[in-house]
Amino acid sequence: MVFDGGERWHFWARLALYACTKFWGGAGFILIPHNNGTVHPTLLAAARAYDPDYVVTLQRTIRSIEQAMPGALNLLDSEGKPSEGTARDQLIERAGDRPIPWGADEQARKRVAEVCSSHRRRHISDETGWDEHVTWLAAYGDTAHLTKAADISGNLTDACLSAPPEWDGVFGVAVAARCGAVEEPQLGGEPRLDEPESRRLGSWLVDPAGGLGTPPPDIVWHPAAVSNVDPGSLATAFERTKLGLTVIGRGIRSRRRIVVSIGDAAEDFALAYVYERLYGGGLWLPTVWLTLNGTGERGIDFAVRTAISDHVLKGDTVTVTTTSVDESTLDSIVTDLRQPILWTPGDEESMVRQYEERLTRSSVDWPVEESNSWQ
């Protein structure tokens, strides 16, 4: 799904993840941002590696555009005059779900579709165009040809972990990417968490099974008020989209390749998200998280280095990359990540050598052969 990776990308990404949560298999969908219609070459290669059945845009509506870009739409009243004030608010309330085509979205969607496959069917009535059944995914309402998650799992009444609608910013995106979103996102700000809460949540997002962090009660969703629920015992909203589905991997794989994508741009987030969906080894690391490691308490950067140490010890290759961080800053981050925190006493030299061999800084090489365009 292609979405707007510009100034308000946190909101559009959360809305895209909300849309994914509504459809069967949505936990496996990937997100590709664009900037005014242009898609980063690395993400074009990622989309090709994913080999999608559909390439769609996130459908914009009057309401979503008004939230992200107040006043951007020229809304007219019944007399053809610009609608303002209370009258404008009422008009948005009545017609807020109406779809609005957005040229840059479609330009980016077509570019992604072009690189994914050269084998498509011409439209029967117009031989100059492609026959594409689905070109957008709706955050509101249904999308033809796709099955709603609710039709598979029945009434969604059990408590689960879900991104709170008012959580915006990097934490809002990261929780939505990890858990999905049951409720429609609203434009807001970073969640009001104190520093220990931020460290615990960030550590859990970095390594959910590592035991260094915990999901807060704030991300527990239930249609009714609940109390005394252990967030750590709950499934995510995304799990509801996977009923009847399974993960298929290679039967023999001696080593894994882990990608740590560092930076605050939409492309940094999307690169890690795609890699996680494809290979189970993608980690997004916003730069602000590198500072959340208070004195005397283990924080997010400790969780990151713990996870990396675990992969290095297993013989995995860890690639640190970015689309937005400058070279000197990235070099400094990589140097810090190469400091071992888990080793056998007396074996420090061996550990340093393993880090030098297995923790590298480079761009991501998507393993897709040119001949695979037909798949």
C-alpha positions in Angstrom: 0.0 0.0 0.0 1.4 3.4 -1.1 0.9 6.3 1.3 2.0 9.9 1.7 5.5 10.0 3.2 5.7 13.8 3.4 5.4 16.1 6.4 2.4 14.4 8.0 3.7 10.9 7.3 3.1 9.6 10.9 -0.6 10.2 10.5 -0.9 8.7 7.0 1.2 5.6 8.1 -1.1 5.1 11.1 -4.1 5.4 8.9 -2.6 2.9 6.5 -2.0 0.4 9.3 -5.5 0.9 10.5 -6.7 0.0 7.1 -4.5 -3.1 7.1 -6.0 -4.2 10.4 -9.4 -4.4 8.8 -8.6 -6.9 6.2 -7.7 -10.6 6.3 -4.0 -11.0 5.9 -3.5 -7.4 6.7 -0.6 -8.1 9.1 1.4 -9.2 6.1 0.7 -6.1 3.9 3.7 -3.8 3.3 3.7 0.0 3.2 5.6 2.1 0.6 5.8 5.9 1.2 6.1 8.4 -1.5 7.2 12.1 -1.4 5.1 14.1 -3.9 4.8 11.0 -6.1 8.4 9.9 -6.0 9.4 6.6 -4.4 12.8 5.9 -3.0 14.7 3.4 -5.3 15.4 1.1 -2.3 11.7 0.8 -1.6 10.9 0.2 -5.2 13.3 -2.8 -5.0 11.6 -3.9 -1.7 8.2 -3.8 -3.4 9.5 -5.9 -6.2 11.0 -8.4 -3.7 7.7 -8.6 -2.0 6.0 -9.6 -5.3 2.5 -8.3 -4.5 -0.8 -9.4 -6.0 -2.2 -5.9 -5.6 -0.5 -2.4 -5.6 -2.9 0.1 -4.0 -2.9 3.6 -2.6 -4.3 4.5 0.8 -7.6 6.1 -0.1 -7.9 9.7 1.1 -11.2 11.1 2.2 -12.4 14.6 2.9 -12.1 13.9 6.7 -8.6 12.5 6.6 -7.3 15.3 4.3 -8.9 17.9 6.6 -7.2 16.3 9.6 -3.7 16.2 8.0 -3.9 19.4 6.0 -6.6 21.7 7.4 -8.1 24.0 4.8 -6.4 22.3 1.9 -9.7 21.4 0.2 -11.8 24.1 -1.3 -15.3 23.0 -0.1 -18.3 24.8 -1.5 -21.7 25.2 -0.1 -25.0 24.7 -1.9 -24.7 28.1 -3.5 -21.2 27.5 -4.8 -19.5 29.7 -2.3 -16.5 28.6 -0.1 -17.7 26.9 3.0 -16.3 28.3 6.3 -16.5 28.0 10.0 -19.4 25.9 11.5 -20.9 25.3 8.0 -17.6 23.8 6.8 -17.4 21.6 9.9 -21.0 20.4 9.3 -20.2 19.7 5.7 -17.1 17.6 6.6 -19.2 15.7 9.2 -21.8 14.8 6.5 -19.5 14.0 3.6 -16.3 13.2 5.5 -16.1 9.6 4.1 -16.2 10.7 0.5 -13.1 9.6 -1.4 -10.8 12.2 -2.9 -8.4 11.2 -5.7 -4.9 12.5 -5.1 -2.6 12.7 -8.2 0.7 12.1 -6.3 -0.7 8.9 -4.7 -1.6 7.5 -8.1 1.7 8.6 -9.7 3.6 6.7 -7.0 1.3 3.7 -7.2 1.8 3.3 -10.9 5.6 3.6 -10.5 5.5 0.8 -7.9 3.3 -1.4 -10.1 5.6 -0.9 -13.0 8.6 -2.4 -11.2 6.8 -5.3 -9.6 5.9 -7.2 -12.7 6.0 -6.8 -16.5 3.3 -9.4 -17.0 -0.1 -7.8 -16.7 -3.3 -7.9 -18.7 -4.4 -5.1 -20.9 -7.9 -3.6 -20.3 -10.4 -5.2 -22.6 -12.0 -1.9 -23.6 -8.9 0.2 -23.6 -5.7 -1.4 -24.9 -3.6 1.5 -23.8 -4.3 0.8 -20.1 -3.8 -2.1 -17.7 -6.7 -4.2 -16.3 -6.4 -3.6 -12.6 -9.3 -4.6 -10.3 -8.1 -2.9 -7.1 -6.1 0.3 -7.0 -6.9 1.6 -3.5 -7.5 0.4 0.0 -10.1 2.1 2.1 -9.5 3.0 5.8 -13.3 3.6 5.9 -15.8 1.1 4.5 -15.0 -1.9 2.4 -12.7 -2.7 -0.5 -13.9 -4.9 -3.3 -12.2 -8.3 -3.8 -10.6 -8.2 -0.3 -12.0 -10.0 2.7 -12.7 -8.2 5.9 -11.0 -9.6 9.0 -14.3 -9.5 10.8 -15.8 -11.9 8.3 -13.1 -14.5 9.2 -12.9 -14.0 13.0 -16.5 -13.1 13.8 -17.4 -10.3 16.2 -14.2 -8.7 17.5 -15.1 -8.4 21.2 -12.0 -9.8 23.0 -9.4 -7.5 24.5 -6.3 -7.1 22.4 -3.2 -4.8 22.0 -3.9 -1.9 19.6 -2.5 1.5 18.9 -4.5 4.2 20.7 -6.2 6.5 18.2 -4.7 9.6 19.8 -1.1 8.3 19.8 0.8 10.1 17.0 4.6 10.5 16.4 7.2 7.7 16.4 5.6 5.8 19.3 2.2 5.9 17.6 3.6 4.5 14.3 5.7 1.9 16.1 2.9 0.6 18.2 0.5 0.5 15.2 3.2 -1.4 13.2 3.7 -3.9 16.0 0.0 -4.3 17.0 -2.3 -2.9 14.4 -5.1 -0.4 15.1 -8.7 -1.2 15.9 -9.8 2.4 16.2 -9.4 5.1 13.5 -6.3 7.2 14.2 -6.7 10.9 14.9 -4.1 13.6 14.3 -2.4 14.2 17.7 1.0 14.1 19.3 3.5 11.8 21.0 1.9 9.9 23.9 2.2 11.4 27.3 4.6 8.9 28.8 7.2 9.6 31.4 10.7 8.6 30.7 10.6 5.2 32.4 7.4 4.3 30.6 8.9 5.4 27.3 12.0 3.2 27.9 9.9 0.1 28.8 7.6 0.5 25.9 10.4 1.2 23.5 12.4 -1.9 24.8 9.3 -4.0 24.2 8.9 -2.7 20.7 12.5 -3.4 19.9 12.4 -7.0 21.2 8.9 -8.2 22.3 10.1 -11.6 23.5 13.3 -10.3 25.1 11.8 -9.5 28.6 13.5 -6.1 28.8 10.3 -4.1 28.3 6.5 -4.3 28.8 3.5 -3.0 26.9 1.6 -0.4 28.9 -2.1 -0.7 29.8 -2.7 2.3 27.5 -2.5 0.1 24.4 -5.1 -2.5 25.7 -8.3 -2.2 23.5 -11.7 -3.5 24.5 -15.1 -2.4 23.5 -16.1 -2.1 27.2 -14.1 -0.9 30.2 -11.7 -3.5 31.5 -9.5 -3.7 34.6 -6.8 -6.0 36.0 -5.8 -7.2 32.5 -2.1 -8.1 32.0 -1.1 -6.5 28.7 1.6 -9.1 28.3 -0.9 -11.9 28.0 -2.9 -10.4 25.2 -2.7 -10.9 21.4 -2.3 -8.0 19.1 -5.1 -6.7 16.8 -2.9 -7.9 13.9 -3.2 -11.5 15.1 -6.9 -11.3 14.2 -6.0 -10.8 10.5 -4.0 -14.0 10.4 -6.6 -16.6 11.2 -6.2 -19.6 8.9 -2.9 -18.3 7.6 0.7 -19.4 8.3 4.2 -18.2 7.8 6.3 -20.0 5.1 10.1 -19.9 5.3 13.0 -21.7 3.8 13.4 -25.2 5.2 17.2 -24.9 5.6 18.8 -21.5 6.5 22.0 -21.5 8.5 22.0 -17.8 9.1 19.6 -14.9 9.2 20.2 -11.4 8.0 18.8 -8.7 10.3 18.3 -5.1 9.1 18.4 -2.1 11.5 17.0 0.9 9.8 17.9 4.1 11.6 16.2 7.5 11.1 13.1 9.5 11.4 11.9 9.6 7.8 9.0 7.6 6.4 11.5 5.6 4.2 13.5 4.5 7.3 10.3 3.2 8.9 9.1 1.5 5.7 12.4 -0.2 5.0 12.4 -2.0 8.3 8.7 -2.7 8.1 9.1 -4.4 4.7 12.1 -6.4 5.7 10.3 -7.6 8.8 7.3 -8.7 6.8 9.5 -10.4 4.2 12.2 -12.0 6.3 11.2 -11.6 10.0 14.3 -9.5 10.7 13.6 -5.8 10.4 14.0 -3.2 13.2 13.2 0.5 12.9 15.2 2.7 15.2 14.1 6.4 15.4 17.0 8.6 16.5 15.1 9.8 19.6 15.1 6.3 21.0 18.9 6.3 21.2 18.7 8.9 24.0 16.1 7.0 26.1 18.4 5.2 28.4 18.3 6.9 31.8 21.0 6.6 34.5 20.7 3.4 36.5 18.0 1.9 34.3 18.2 -0.1 31.2 16.5 1.6 28.3 15.9 1.3 24.6 19.4 1.5 23.4 20.3 -1.3 25.8 17.5 -3.4 24.4 18.8 -2.7 20.9 22.3 -3.7 21.7 21.1 -6.8 23.6 19.1 -7.9 20.6 22.0 -7.2 18.3 24.4 -9.1 20.6 22.0 -12.1 20.5 22.0 -12.1 16.7 25.8 -11.8 16.5 26.3 -14.7 18.9 24.0 -16.8 16.7 26.0 -16.1 13.7 23.5 -13.8 12.1 24.5 -10.8 9.9 23.3 -7.4 11.2 23.1 -4.6 8.6 22.7 -1.1 9.8 21.3 1.3 7.2 19.5 4.6 6.8 17.9 6.8 4.1 18.1 10.0 6.1 20.9 10.1 8.7 24.2 11.7 7.7 27.3 9.6 7.5 29.2 10.9 10.5 26.1 10.4 12.8 25.5 6.9 11.4 29.2 6.0 11.9 29.0 7.1 15.5 25.8 5.0 16.1 27.4 1.9 14.5 30.5 2.3 16.6 28.3 2.4 19.7 26.3 -0.7 18.6 29.5 -2.6 18.1 30.3 -2.4 21.8 29.6 -6.0 23.1 27.4 -6.3 26.2 27.2 -10.1 26.2 30.3 -12.2 26.1 32.1 -15.0 27.9 34.8 -13.6 30.3 38.2 -13.8 28.7 36.7 -13.9 25.2 36.5 -10.2 24.6 38.8 -10.3 21.6 36.7 -13.0 19.9 33.5 -11.0 20.5 35.0 -7.8 19.0 36.0 -9.8 16.0 32.5 -11.3 15.6 31.0 -7.8 15.8 33.4 -6.5 13.1 32.5 -9.4 10.8 28.7 -9.6 11.4 27.6 -6.0 12.2 28.0 -4.0 9.0 26.9 -0.7 7.7 25.6 -0.8 4.1 22.5 -0.4 1.9 20.0 -3.3 1.8 20.5 -5.7 -1.1 17.1 -7.2 -2.0 17.6 -10.7 -3.2 15.5 -10.8 -6.3 16.7 -12.0 -9.7 15.7 -10.1 -12.8 14.1 -13.3 -14.2 11.7 -13.5 -11.3 9.4 -10.7 -12.7 6.9 -13.3 -13.8 6.2 -14.8 -10.4 
